[in-house]
Amino acid sequence: MDRFKGYTLVELIIVLTLFSIILSFAVPSLGFIRKFKEYQQIRELRKDILYARNQAIVKGKIYYVQFDYERNAYYILVDGNIVKKKYFDEGLKLIDTNTPEISFYRTGVPRSSGTIKIKNNKNKIYEVVVTPVVGKVTIKE
């Protein structure tokens, strides 16, 4: 008597159901991933401001971090040349706070400082604050 080897349809459905239940616990929430990407972009802005300050000290030139509120972007400039251009995505939006730019003297002291406000899709506002005189950059939620 010949026997067919294989799985029945019921066995396949049960295995697929078990896999889908196990994977539903393992897959992280999409909200968590979006929040992580938002915060990562805000940290990148902080690092770019610190980069501009450090390069002003090392190269002995005035560095600018200029904000373009219409295009939702910022630029790092030195001698009129753009060193870096960054557009915000992931639902982040620059809020106009009358801080068109932040610049650093050759000593690393901020020539102009201020607060940059960034709003996400859920209307949560993050503030990136550059302290006058010392140039400390902090992120506030």
Stockholm file with secondary structure:
# STOCKHOLM 1.0

chainA/1-141         MDRFKGYTLVELIIVLTLFSIILSFAVPSLGFIRKFKEYQQIRELRKDILYARNQAIVKGKIYYVQFDYERNAYYILVDGNIVKKKYFDEGLKLIDTNTPEISFYRTGVPRSSGTIKIKNNKNKIYEVVVTPVVGKVTIKE
#=GR chainA/1-141 SS CCCCCSCCHHHHHHHHHHHHHHHHHHSCCHHHHHHHHHHHHHHHHHHHHHHHHHHHHHHCSCEEEEEETTTTEEEEEETTEEEEEEECCTTCEEECCSCCEEEECTTSCEEECEEEEEECTTCCEEEEEECTTTCCEEEEC
#=GC SS_cons         CCCCCSCCHHHHHHHHHHHHHHHHHHSCCHHHHHHHHHHHHHHHHHHHHHHHHHHHHHHCSCEEEEEETTTTEEEEEETTEEEEEEECCTTCEEECCSCCEEEECTTSCEEECEEEEEECTTCCEEEEEECTTTCCEEEEC
//
